[in-house]
Amino acid sequence: MTILSFRTSNITKGFHEFLHYVKTIIDEEPRLLTYESHVQHVLALSSILLLKNHAAPIVTFTSS
């Protein structure tokens, strides 16, 4: 498996944690994820990482 990193962030690990988070919210509190409002969530379910270039702060996901 290839590990992607940027500066000091392990992107591969972060994506794996995000994918786990998405699966958890679907399993524990079933709700509709629409393509319009949850693009990254829906793509993550197919193991697709969407990278966007914007000025918004970087959000990191950690498992609890």
All heavy atoms as TSV, in Angstrom:
chain	resi	resn	atom	element	x	y	z
A	1	MET	N	N	0.847	-1.176	0.000
A	1	MET	CA	C	0.000	0.000	0.000
A	1	MET	C	C	0.892	1.238	0.000
A	1	MET	O	O	1.856	1.331	0.743
A	1	MET	CB	C	-0.903	-0.002	1.233
A	1	MET	CG	C	-1.666	1.288	1.380
A	1	MET	SD	S	-2.990	1.307	2.605
A	1	MET	CE	C	-2.123	1.134	4.119
A	2	THR	N	N	0.541	2.195	-0.838
A	2	THR	CA	C	1.276	3.451	-0.902
A	2	THR	C	C	0.761	4.395	0.171
A	2	THR	O	O	-0.446	4.542	0.342
A	2	THR	CB	C	1.078	4.110	-2.286
A	2	THR	OG1	O	1.503	3.194	-3.281
A	2	THR	CG2	C	1.857	5.386	-2.403
A	3	ILE	N	N	1.669	5.015	0.880
A	3	ILE	CA	C	1.288	5.972	1.911
A	3	ILE	C	C	1.520	7.380	1.371
A	3	ILE	O	O	2.626	7.720	0.968
A	3	ILE	CB	C	2.084	5.753	3.205
A	3	ILE	CG1	C	1.748	4.372	3.760
A	3	ILE	CG2	C	1.798	6.854	4.204
A	3	ILE	CD1	C	2.407	4.032	5.049
A	4	LEU	N	N	0.447	8.156	1.342
A	4	LEU	CA	C	0.534	9.533	0.888
A	4	LEU	C	C	0.698	10.439	2.089
A	4	LEU	O	O	0.039	10.264	3.110
A	4	LEU	CB	C	-0.741	9.925	0.124
A	4	LEU	CG	C	-1.061	9.094	-1.109
A	4	LEU	CD1	C	-2.432	9.488	-1.653
A	4	LEU	CD2	C	-0.006	9.284	-2.168
A	5	SER	N	N	1.575	11.419	1.955
A	5	SER	CA	C	1.747	12.378	3.047
A	5	SER	C	C	1.972	13.758	2.463
A	5	SER	O	O	2.408	13.919	1.332
A	5	SER	CB	C	2.914	11.979	3.944
A	5	SER	OG	O	4.113	11.956	3.211
A	6	PHE	N	N	1.636	14.758	3.241
A	6	PHE	CA	C	1.848	16.147	2.870
A	6	PHE	C	C	2.352	16.872	4.101
A	6	PHE	O	O	1.682	16.878	5.128
A	6	PHE	CB	C	0.555	16.787	2.362
A	6	PHE	CG	C	0.701	18.228	1.982
A	6	PHE	CD1	C	1.371	18.578	0.829
A	6	PHE	CD2	C	0.178	19.216	2.781
A	6	PHE	CE1	C	1.516	19.906	0.475
A	6	PHE	CE2	C	0.318	20.548	2.442
A	6	PHE	CZ	C	0.986	20.893	1.284
A	7	ARG	N	N	3.529	17.432	3.979
A	7	ARG	CA	C	4.213	18.052	5.124
A	7	ARG	C	C	4.281	17.020	6.248
A	7	ARG	O	O	4.920	16.010	6.095
A	7	ARG	CB	C	3.540	19.355	5.503
A	7	ARG	CG	C	3.640	20.393	4.416
A	7	ARG	CD	C	3.098	21.711	4.825
A	7	ARG	NE	N	3.138	22.620	3.690
A	7	ARG	CZ	C	2.394	23.666	3.589
A	7	ARG	NH1	N	1.525	23.982	4.546
A	7	ARG	NH2	N	2.490	24.442	2.544
A	8	THR	N	N	3.603	17.254	7.350
A	8	THR	CA	C	3.662	16.279	8.450
A	8	THR	C	C	2.379	15.458	8.571
A	8	THR	O	O	2.231	14.698	9.509
A	8	THR	CB	C	3.926	17.000	9.785
A	8	THR	OG1	O	2.869	17.938	10.025
A	8	THR	CG2	C	5.263	17.713	9.766
A	9	SER	N	N	1.465	15.612	7.614
A	9	SER	CA	C	0.186	14.903	7.681
A	9	SER	C	C	0.231	13.607	6.875
A	9	SER	O	O	0.669	13.599	5.731
A	9	SER	CB	C	-0.939	15.782	7.133
A	9	SER	OG	O	-1.064	16.956	7.881
A	10	ASN	N	N	-0.250	12.539	7.463
A	10	ASN	CA	C	-0.376	11.258	6.784
A	10	ASN	C	C	-1.763	11.220	6.147
A	10	ASN	O	O	-2.766	10.967	6.812
A	10	ASN	CB	C	-0.196	10.107	7.769
A	10	ASN	CG	C	-0.253	8.754	7.099
A	10	ASN	OD1	O	-0.868	8.581	6.057
A	10	ASN	ND2	N	0.379	7.774	7.730
A	11	ILE	N	N	-1.829	11.509	4.862
A	11	ILE	CA	C	-3.102	11.584	4.164
A	11	ILE	C	C	-3.778	10.223	4.095
A	11	ILE	O	O	-4.999	10.122	4.226
A	11	ILE	CB	C	-2.907	12.190	2.765
A	11	ILE	CG1	C	-2.416	13.624	2.915
A	11	ILE	CG2	C	-4.189	12.137	1.945
A	11	ILE	CD1	C	-1.990	14.283	1.641
A	12	THR	N	N	-3.015	9.170	3.917
A	12	THR	CA	C	-3.573	7.824	3.852
A	12	THR	C	C	-4.292	7.481	5.150
A	12	THR	O	O	-5.426	6.997	5.139
A	12	THR	CB	C	-2.466	6.793	3.563
A	12	THR	OG1	O	-1.811	7.155	2.353
A	12	THR	CG2	C	-3.030	5.391	3.449
A	13	LYS	N	N	-3.664	7.756	6.265
A	13	LYS	CA	C	-4.280	7.475	7.568
A	13	LYS	C	C	-5.522	8.339	7.778
A	13	LYS	O	O	-6.558	7.859	8.225
A	13	LYS	CB	C	-3.268	7.725	8.690
A	13	LYS	CG	C	-3.822	7.450	10.062
A	13	LYS	CD	C	-2.798	7.721	11.140
A	13	LYS	CE	C	-3.416	7.533	12.502
A	13	LYS	NZ	N	-2.570	8.051	13.570
A	14	GLY	N	N	-5.423	9.611	7.428
A	14	GLY	CA	C	-6.568	10.509	7.579
A	14	GLY	C	C	-7.753	10.079	6.734
A	14	GLY	O	O	-8.905	10.124	7.184
A	15	PHE	N	N	-7.483	9.638	5.499
A	15	PHE	CA	C	-8.561	9.171	4.632
A	15	PHE	C	C	-9.195	7.901	5.189
A	15	PHE	O	O	-10.415	7.751	5.188
A	15	PHE	CB	C	-8.054	8.938	3.211
A	15	PHE	CG	C	-9.128	8.474	2.266
A	15	PHE	CD1	C	-10.145	9.329	1.885
A	15	PHE	CD2	C	-9.125	7.190	1.780
A	15	PHE	CE1	C	-11.153	8.906	1.032
A	15	PHE	CE2	C	-10.123	6.756	0.916
A	15	PHE	CZ	C	-11.135	7.619	0.539
A	16	HIS	N	N	-8.362	6.990	5.686
A	16	HIS	CA	C	-8.884	5.755	6.279
A	16	HIS	C	C	-9.776	6.080	7.476
A	16	HIS	O	O	-10.850	5.490	7.643
A	16	HIS	CB	C	-7.739	4.840	6.692
A	16	HIS	CG	C	-8.197	3.579	7.343
A	16	HIS	ND1	N	-8.775	2.548	6.641
A	16	HIS	CD2	C	-8.188	3.192	8.642
A	16	HIS	CE1	C	-9.106	1.587	7.485
A	16	HIS	NE2	N	-8.750	1.948	8.699
A	17	GLU	N	N	-9.363	7.026	8.307
A	17	GLU	CA	C	-10.174	7.420	9.466
A	17	GLU	C	C	-11.480	8.077	9.021
A	17	GLU	O	O	-12.535	7.857	9.620
A	17	GLU	CB	C	-9.379	8.362	10.373
A	17	GLU	CG	C	-8.239	7.668	11.088
A	17	GLU	CD	C	-7.353	8.619	11.865
A	17	GLU	OE1	O	-7.533	9.856	11.774
A	17	GLU	OE2	O	-6.451	8.127	12.562
A	18	PHE	N	N	-11.420	8.892	7.965
A	18	PHE	CA	C	-12.631	9.529	7.448
A	18	PHE	C	C	-13.595	8.483	6.896
A	18	PHE	O	O	-14.800	8.543	7.147
A	18	PHE	CB	C	-12.264	10.553	6.362
A	18	PHE	CG	C	-13.453	11.239	5.758
A	18	PHE	CD1	C	-14.248	12.079	6.517
A	18	PHE	CD2	C	-13.768	11.054	4.427
A	18	PHE	CE1	C	-15.355	12.720	5.964
A	18	PHE	CE2	C	-14.862	11.687	3.856
A	18	PHE	CZ	C	-15.656	12.521	4.627
A	19	LEU	N	N	-13.074	7.507	6.166
A	19	LEU	CA	C	-13.902	6.430	5.631
A	19	LEU	C	C	-14.580	5.664	6.770
A	19	LEU	O	O	-15.777	5.369	6.712
A	19	LEU	CB	C	-13.063	5.477	4.783
A	19	LEU	CG	C	-13.760	4.259	4.202
A	19	LEU	CD1	C	-14.947	4.647	3.343
A	19	LEU	CD2	C	-12.775	3.428	3.402
A	20	HIS	N	N	-13.834	5.375	7.810
A	20	HIS	CA	C	-14.403	4.695	8.985
A	20	HIS	C	C	-15.495	5.565	9.629
A	20	HIS	O	O	-16.556	5.063	10.006
A	20	HIS	CB	C	-13.303	4.379	9.991
A	20	HIS	CG	C	-13.787	3.710	11.229
A	20	HIS	ND1	N	-14.256	2.414	11.238
A	20	HIS	CD2	C	-13.908	4.160	12.494
A	20	HIS	CE1	C	-14.634	2.104	12.467
A	20	HIS	NE2	N	-14.427	3.154	13.242
A	21	TYR	N	N	-15.246	6.869	9.721
A	21	TYR	CA	C	-16.226	7.812	10.275
A	21	TYR	C	C	-17.515	7.797	9.455
A	21	TYR	O	O	-18.618	7.730	10.010
A	21	TYR	CB	C	-15.622	9.218	10.316
A	21	TYR	CG	C	-16.632	10.319	10.495
A	21	TYR	CD1	C	-17.218	10.564	11.734
A	21	TYR	CD2	C	-17.006	11.129	9.426
A	21	TYR	CE1	C	-18.152	11.576	11.892
A	21	TYR	CE2	C	-17.926	12.139	9.573
A	21	TYR	CZ	C	-18.503	12.359	10.808
A	21	TYR	OH	O	-19.429	13.353	10.961
A	22	VAL	N	N	-17.399	7.832	8.130
A	22	VAL	CA	C	-18.572	7.823	7.254
A	22	VAL	C	C	-19.371	6.538	7.450
A	22	VAL	O	O	-20.599	6.568	7.586
A	22	VAL	CB	C	-18.177	7.998	5.774
A	22	VAL	CG1	C	-19.375	7.797	4.858
A	22	VAL	CG2	C	-17.549	9.366	5.540
A	23	LYS	N	N	-18.685	5.412	7.489
A	23	LYS	CA	C	-19.379	4.136	7.700
A	23	LYS	C	C	-20.069	4.101	9.056
A	23	LYS	O	O	-21.168	3.567	9.194
A	23	LYS	CB	C	-18.405	2.971	7.564
A	23	LYS	CG	C	-17.977	2.740	6.129
A	23	LYS	CD	C	-17.010	1.581	6.029
A	23	LYS	CE	C	-16.601	1.340	4.588
A	23	LYS	NZ	N	-15.658	0.218	4.475
A	24	THR	N	N	-19.439	4.678	10.066
A	24	THR	CA	C	-20.018	4.713	11.410
A	24	THR	C	C	-21.283	5.556	11.450
A	24	THR	O	O	-22.286	5.141	12.027
A	24	THR	CB	C	-18.990	5.255	12.429
A	24	THR	OG1	O	-17.852	4.402	12.425
A	24	THR	CG2	C	-19.578	5.315	13.819
A	25	ILE	N	N	-21.262	6.739	10.835
A	25	ILE	CA	C	-22.472	7.571	10.897
A	25	ILE	C	C	-23.616	6.943	10.108
A	25	ILE	O	O	-24.775	7.130	10.451
A	25	ILE	CB	C	-22.229	9.028	10.438
A	25	ILE	CG1	C	-21.796	9.110	8.980
A	25	ILE	CG2	C	-21.248	9.735	11.334
A	25	ILE	CD1	C	-21.764	10.523	8.424
A	26	ILE	N	N	-23.302	6.177	9.079
A	26	ILE	CA	C	-24.361	5.497	8.323
A	26	ILE	C	C	-24.930	4.338	9.139
A	26	ILE	O	O	-26.142	4.134	9.177
A	26	ILE	CB	C	-23.822	4.995	6.970
A	26	ILE	CG1	C	-23.549	6.182	6.058
A	26	ILE	CG2	C	-24.806	4.031	6.314
A	26	ILE	CD1	C	-22.865	5.813	4.770
A	27	ASP	N	N	-24.065	3.585	9.819
A	27	ASP	CA	C	-24.510	2.428	10.596
A	27	ASP	C	C	-25.230	2.818	11.883
A	27	ASP	O	O	-26.237	2.214	12.240
A	27	ASP	CB	C	-23.328	1.525	10.947
A	27	ASP	CG	C	-22.751	0.816	9.736
A	27	ASP	OD1	O	-23.448	0.733	8.705
A	27	ASP	OD2	O	-21.597	0.363	9.814
A	28	GLU	N	N	-24.723	3.828	12.583
A	28	GLU	CA	C	-25.261	4.166	13.901
A	28	GLU	C	C	-26.460	5.101	13.842
A	28	GLU	O	O	-27.342	5.009	14.677
A	28	GLU	CB	C	-24.164	4.778	14.775
A	28	GLU	CG	C	-23.106	3.760	15.151
A	28	GLU	CD	C	-22.037	4.332	16.060
A	28	GLU	OE1	O	-22.130	5.514	16.442
A	28	GLU	OE2	O	-21.102	3.588	16.380
A	29	GLU	N	N	-26.469	6.013	12.922
A	29	GLU	CA	C	-27.595	6.925	12.794
A	29	GLU	C	C	-27.950	7.032	11.311
A	29	GLU	O	O	-27.555	7.985	10.646
A	29	GLU	CB	C	-27.268	8.291	13.391
A	29	GLU	CG	C	-25.914	8.852	12.959
A	29	GLU	CD	C	-25.598	10.177	13.615
A	29	GLU	OE1	O	-26.125	11.198	13.166
A	29	GLU	OE2	O	-24.833	10.166	14.578
A	30	PRO	N	N	-28.660	6.039	10.816
A	30	PRO	CA	C	-28.958	6.002	9.384
A	30	PRO	C	C	-29.566	7.313	8.896
A	30	PRO	O	O	-30.507	7.830	9.478
A	30	PRO	CB	C	-29.965	4.863	9.254
A	30	PRO	CG	C	-29.740	4.010	10.449
A	30	PRO	CD	C	-29.291	4.942	11.533
A	31	ARG	N	N	-28.953	7.842	7.853
A	31	ARG	CA	C	-29.467	9.061	7.246
A	31	ARG	C	C	-29.054	9.091	5.784
A	31	ARG	O	O	-28.151	8.381	5.372
A	31	ARG	CB	C	-28.976	10.304	7.973
A	31	ARG	CG	C	-27.481	10.485	7.945
A	31	ARG	CD	C	-27.092	11.722	8.696
A	31	ARG	NE	N	-25.651	11.875	8.688
A	31	ARG	CZ	C	-25.025	12.790	9.345
A	31	ARG	NH1	N	-25.696	13.632	10.086
A	31	ARG	NH2	N	-23.721	12.895	9.276
A	32	LEU	N	N	-29.721	9.914	5.052
A	32	LEU	CA	C	-29.473	10.026	3.629
A	32	LEU	C	C	-28.273	10.925	3.374
A	32	LEU	O	O	-28.219	12.051	3.861
A	32	LEU	CB	C	-30.708	10.609	2.939
A	32	LEU	CG	C	-30.638	10.784	1.433
A	32	LEU	CD1	C	-30.491	9.418	0.746
A	32	LEU	CD2	C	-31.890	11.491	0.952
A	33	LEU	N	N	-27.299	10.412	2.644
A	33	LEU	CA	C	-26.173	11.227	2.216
A	33	LEU	C	C	-26.406	11.589	0.751
A	33	LEU	O	O	-26.407	10.722	-0.109
A	33	LEU	CB	C	-24.843	10.456	2.352
A	33	LEU	CG	C	-24.410	10.054	3.750
A	33	LEU	CD1	C	-23.100	9.289	3.686
A	33	LEU	CD2	C	-24.261	11.273	4.629
A	34	THR	N	N	-26.633	12.853	0.490
A	34	THR	CA	C	-26.890	13.277	-0.886
A	34	THR	C	C	-25.598	13.710	-1.544
A	34	THR	O	O	-24.677	14.201	-0.898
A	34	THR	CB	C	-27.888	14.440	-0.934
A	34	THR	OG1	O	-27.322	15.565	-0.269
A	34	THR	CG2	C	-29.209	14.059	-0.281
A	35	TYR	N	N	-25.551	13.519	-2.836
A	35	TYR	CA	C	-24.366	13.909	-3.596
A	35	TYR	C	C	-24.142	15.416	-3.513
A	35	TYR	O	O	-23.008	15.877	-3.455
A	35	TYR	CB	C	-24.521	13.464	-5.055
A	35	TYR	CG	C	-23.313	13.798	-5.897
A	35	TYR	CD1	C	-22.142	13.067	-5.769
A	35	TYR	CD2	C	-23.345	14.856	-6.796
A	35	TYR	CE1	C	-21.023	13.361	-6.517
A	35	TYR	CE2	C	-22.230	15.161	-7.557
A	35	TYR	CZ	C	-21.075	14.417	-7.413
A	35	TYR	OH	O	-19.963	14.727	-8.144
A	36	GLU	N	N	-25.214	16.190	-3.462
A	36	GLU	CA	C	-25.108	17.642	-3.444
A	36	GLU	C	C	-24.469	18.163	-2.156
A	36	GLU	O	O	-23.676	19.088	-2.185
A	36	GLU	CB	C	-26.483	18.297	-3.624
A	36	GLU	CG	C	-27.082	18.098	-4.996
A	36	GLU	CD	C	-27.776	16.749	-5.144
A	36	GLU	OE1	O	-27.988	16.048	-4.127
A	36	GLU	OE2	O	-28.093	16.388	-6.289
A	37	SER	N	N	-24.796	17.564	-1.036
A	37	SER	CA	C	-24.300	18.094	0.240
A	37	SER	C	C	-23.228	17.234	0.902
A	37	SER	O	O	-22.609	17.673	1.871
A	37	SER	CB	C	-25.464	18.292	1.214
A	37	SER	OG	O	-26.131	17.072	1.434
A	38	HIS	N	N	-22.999	16.031	0.415
A	38	HIS	CA	C	-22.023	15.129	1.033
A	38	HIS	C	C	-21.115	14.482	-0.016
A	38	HIS	O	O	-20.881	13.276	0.014
A	38	HIS	CB	C	-22.732	14.029	1.821
A	38	HIS	CG	C	-23.569	14.539	2.945
A	38	HIS	ND1	N	-24.913	14.780	2.810
A	38	HIS	CD2	C	-23.257	14.857	4.221
A	38	HIS	CE1	C	-25.401	15.222	3.960
A	38	HIS	NE2	N	-24.410	15.281	4.829
A	39	VAL	N	N	-20.601	15.267	-0.934
A	39	VAL	CA	C	-19.796	14.738	-2.040
A	39	VAL	C	C	-18.631	13.902	-1.520
A	39	VAL	O	O	-18.424	12.765	-1.956
A	39	VAL	CB	C	-19.261	15.882	-2.931
A	39	VAL	CG1	C	-18.314	15.345	-3.991
A	39	VAL	CG2	C	-20.400	16.635	-3.568
A	40	GLN	N	N	-17.855	14.439	-0.590
A	40	GLN	CA	C	-16.678	13.721	-0.095
A	40	GLN	C	C	-17.066	12.442	0.634
A	40	GLN	O	O	-16.372	11.435	0.536
A	40	GLN	CB	C	-15.845	14.636	0.786
A	40	GLN	CG	C	-15.200	15.737	-0.038
A	40	GLN	CD	C	-14.691	16.881	0.799
A	40	GLN	OE1	O	-15.322	17.271	1.766
A	40	GLN	NE2	N	-13.550	17.424	0.417
A	41	HIS	N	N	-18.173	12.463	1.359
A	41	HIS	CA	C	-18.633	11.276	2.079
A	41	HIS	C	C	-19.004	10.159	1.107
A	41	HIS	O	O	-18.620	9.004	1.285
A	41	HIS	CB	C	-19.848	11.614	2.952
A	41	HIS	CG	C	-19.569	12.610	4.025
A	41	HIS	ND1	N	-19.355	13.939	3.754
A	41	HIS	CD2	C	-19.481	12.482	5.363
A	41	HIS	CE1	C	-19.147	14.581	4.884
A	41	HIS	NE2	N	-19.215	13.713	5.879
A	42	VAL	N	N	-19.795	10.512	0.075
A	42	VAL	CA	C	-20.246	9.517	-0.899
A	42	VAL	C	C	-19.052	8.942	-1.667
A	42	VAL	O	O	-18.953	7.731	-1.865
A	42	VAL	CB	C	-21.284	10.137	-1.861
A	42	VAL	CG1	C	-21.632	9.177	-2.983
A	42	VAL	CG2	C	-22.538	10.556	-1.102
A	43	LEU	N	N	-18.137	9.787	-2.089
A	43	LEU	CA	C	-16.961	9.314	-2.809
A	43	LEU	C	C	-16.076	8.431	-1.929
A	43	LEU	O	O	-15.507	7.449	-2.395
A	43	LEU	CB	C	-16.159	10.484	-3.369
A	43	LEU	CG	C	-16.838	11.267	-4.495
A	43	LEU	CD1	C	-16.001	12.486	-4.863
A	43	LEU	CD2	C	-17.086	10.399	-5.698
A	44	ALA	N	N	-15.973	8.771	-0.656
A	44	ALA	CA	C	-15.139	7.981	0.263
A	44	ALA	C	C	-15.649	6.545	0.374
A	44	ALA	O	O	-14.856	5.624	0.529
A	44	ALA	CB	C	-15.100	8.628	1.645
A	45	LEU	N	N	-16.952	6.361	0.270
A	45	LEU	CA	C	-17.513	5.008	0.334
A	45	LEU	C	C	-17.027	4.135	-0.815
A	45	LEU	O	O	-17.034	2.914	-0.716
A	45	LEU	CB	C	-19.042	5.059	0.360
A	45	LEU	CG	C	-19.645	5.650	1.635
A	45	LEU	CD1	C	-21.136	5.851	1.465
A	45	LEU	CD2	C	-19.348	4.752	2.826
A	46	SER	N	N	-16.579	4.765	-1.895
A	46	SER	CA	C	-16.004	4.040	-3.031
A	46	SER	C	C	-14.487	4.143	-3.044
A	46	SER	O	O	-13.849	3.906	-4.058
A	46	SER	CB	C	-16.565	4.587	-4.342
A	46	SER	OG	O	-17.943	4.369	-4.420
A	47	SER	N	N	-13.931	4.551	-1.928
A	47	SER	CA	C	-12.477	4.722	-1.774
A	47	SER	C	C	-11.895	5.751	-2.740
A	47	SER	O	O	-10.795	5.584	-3.260
A	47	SER	CB	C	-11.757	3.383	-1.928
A	47	SER	OG	O	-12.180	2.510	-0.915
A	48	ILE	N	N	-12.657	6.808	-2.985
A	48	ILE	CA	C	-12.192	7.901	-3.832
A	48	ILE	C	C	-11.929	9.116	-2.961
A	48	ILE	O	O	-12.823	9.587	-2.253
A	48	ILE	CB	C	-13.234	8.243	-4.916
A	48	ILE	CG1	C	-13.482	7.032	-5.814
A	48	ILE	CG2	C	-12.784	9.452	-5.731
A	48	ILE	CD1	C	-14.622	7.204	-6.780
A	49	LEU	N	N	-10.711	9.619	-3.016
A	49	LEU	CA	C	-10.324	10.793	-2.248
A	49	LEU	C	C	-10.464	12.015	-3.132
A	49	LEU	O	O	-9.854	12.099	-4.199
A	49	LEU	CB	C	-8.881	10.656	-1.759
A	49	LEU	CG	C	-8.277	11.863	-1.053
A	49	LEU	CD1	C	-9.054	12.197	0.217
A	49	LEU	CD2	C	-6.812	11.593	-0.733
A	50	LEU	N	N	-11.282	12.973	-2.705
A	50	LEU	CA	C	-11.477	14.206	-3.445
A	50	LEU	C	C	-10.620	15.284	-2.803
A	50	LEU	O	O	-10.777	15.595	-1.624
A	50	LEU	CB	C	-12.953	14.621	-3.419
A	50	LEU	CG	C	-13.280	15.973	-4.049
A	50	LEU	CD1	C	-12.991	15.933	-5.551
A	50	LEU	CD2	C	-14.727	16.341	-3.784
A	51	LEU	N	N	-9.709	15.835	-3.585
A	51	LEU	CA	C	-8.856	16.923	-3.107
A	51	LEU	C	C	-9.305	18.214	-3.762
A	51	LEU	O	O	-9.494	18.267	-4.979
A	51	LEU	CB	C	-7.394	16.649	-3.449
A	51	LEU	CG	C	-6.807	15.380	-2.856
A	51	LEU	CD1	C	-5.390	15.177	-3.364
A	51	LEU	CD2	C	-6.828	15.432	-1.341
A	52	LYS	N	N	-9.489	19.242	-2.951
A	52	LYS	CA	C	-9.947	20.523	-3.462
A	52	LYS	C	C	-8.936	21.599	-3.081
A	52	LYS	O	O	-8.313	21.528	-2.027
A	52	LYS	CB	C	-11.306	20.875	-2.864
A	52	LYS	CG	C	-12.399	19.893	-3.235
A	52	LYS	CD	C	-13.599	20.019	-2.341
A	52	LYS	CE	C	-14.610	20.987	-2.802
A	52	LYS	NZ	N	-15.815	21.018	-1.982
A	53	ASN	N	N	-8.809	22.580	-3.906
A	53	ASN	CA	C	-7.932	23.707	-3.626
A	53	ASN	C	C	-8.800	24.894	-3.219
A	53	ASN	O	O	-9.511	25.458	-4.036
A	53	ASN	CB	C	-7.105	24.044	-4.866
A	53	ASN	CG	C	-6.098	25.135	-4.597
A	53	ASN	OD1	O	-5.841	25.473	-3.448
A	53	ASN	ND2	N	-5.538	25.687	-5.647
A	54	HIS	N	N	-8.767	25.241	-1.949
A	54	HIS	CA	C	-9.537	26.382	-1.469
A	54	HIS	C	C	-8.857	26.958	-0.239
A	54	HIS	O	O	-7.948	26.374	0.328
A	54	HIS	CB	C	-10.989	25.999	-1.178
A	54	HIS	CG	C	-11.127	24.889	-0.173
A	54	HIS	ND1	N	-11.059	25.083	1.166
A	54	HIS	CD2	C	-11.320	23.559	-0.348
A	54	HIS	CE1	C	-11.201	23.931	1.791
A	54	HIS	NE2	N	-11.364	22.986	0.883
A	55	ALA	N	N	-9.330	28.101	0.194
A	55	ALA	CA	C	-8.689	28.813	1.297
A	55	ALA	C	C	-9.279	28.463	2.668
A	55	ALA	O	O	-8.879	29.043	3.665
A	55	ALA	CB	C	-8.798	30.321	1.065
A	56	ALA	N	N	-10.203	27.523	2.728
A	56	ALA	CA	C	-10.814	27.156	4.003
A	56	ALA	C	C	-9.787	26.440	4.879
A	56	ALA	O	O	-8.840	25.828	4.383
A	56	ALA	CB	C	-12.007	26.260	3.772
A	57	PRO	N	N	-9.947	26.511	6.189
A	57	PRO	CA	C	-9.014	25.810	7.092
A	57	PRO	C	C	-9.039	24.301	6.875
A	57	PRO	O	O	-10.055	23.749	6.486
A	57	PRO	CB	C	-9.517	26.163	8.493
A	57	PRO	CG	C	-10.789	26.866	8.324
A	57	PRO	CD	C	-10.997	27.193	6.891
A	58	ILE	N	N	-7.926	23.672	7.130
A	58	ILE	CA	C	-7.813	22.223	6.993
A	58	ILE	C	C	-8.463	21.567	8.197
A	58	ILE	O	O	-8.193	21.928	9.339
A	58	ILE	CB	C	-6.337	21.802	6.869
A	58	ILE	CG1	C	-5.741	22.381	5.596
A	58	ILE	CG2	C	-6.206	20.289	6.906
A	58	ILE	CD1	C	-4.255	22.153	5.474
A	59	VAL	N	N	-9.314	20.584	7.938
A	59	VAL	CA	C	-9.999	19.853	8.996
A	59	VAL	C	C	-9.394	18.465	9.068
A	59	VAL	O	O	-9.227	17.796	8.056
A	59	VAL	CB	C	-11.510	19.757	8.701
A	59	VAL	CG1	C	-12.209	18.940	9.770
A	59	VAL	CG2	C	-12.111	21.128	8.586
A	60	THR	N	N	-9.052	18.035	10.259
A	60	THR	CA	C	-8.536	16.678	10.425
A	60	THR	C	C	-9.579	15.858	11.176
A	60	THR	O	O	-10.267	16.359	12.042
A	60	THR	CB	C	-7.209	16.662	11.187
A	60	THR	OG1	O	-7.386	17.314	12.449
A	60	THR	CG2	C	-6.123	17.377	10.405
A	61	PHE	N	N	-9.672	14.601	10.819
A	61	PHE	CA	C	-10.609	13.696	11.453
A	61	PHE	C	C	-9.845	12.718	12.318
A	61	PHE	O	O	-8.862	12.139	11.888
A	61	PHE	CB	C	-11.406	12.939	10.389
A	61	PHE	CG	C	-12.268	13.832	9.565
A	61	PHE	CD1	C	-11.799	14.372	8.377
A	61	PHE	CD2	C	-13.546	14.171	9.984
A	61	PHE	CE1	C	-12.574	15.199	7.602
A	61	PHE	CE2	C	-14.338	15.001	9.222
A	61	PHE	CZ	C	-13.851	15.516	8.036
A	62	THR	N	N	-10.297	12.562	13.542
A	62	THR	CA	C	-9.688	11.586	14.433
A	62	THR	C	C	-10.753	10.637	14.931
A	62	THR	O	O	-11.904	11.016	15.078
A	62	THR	CB	C	-9.012	12.281	15.635
A	62	THR	OG1	O	-9.987	13.051	16.332
A	62	THR	CG2	C	-7.879	13.196	15.176
A	63	SER	N	N	-10.367	9.424	15.152
A	63	SER	CA	C	-11.330	8.462	15.675
A	63	SER	C	C	-11.486	8.665	17.170
A	63	SER	O	O	-10.546	9.039	17.866
A	63	SER	CB	C	-10.879	7.039	15.357
A	63	SER	OG	O	-9.598	6.823	15.865
A	64	SER	N	N	-12.681	8.444	17.655
A	64	SER	CA	C	-12.935	8.658	19.093
A	64	SER	C	C	-13.109	7.374	19.833
A	64	SER	O	O	-13.104	6.321	19.345
A	64	SER	CB	C	-14.177	9.514	19.275
A	64	SER	OG	O	-15.229	9.055	18.490
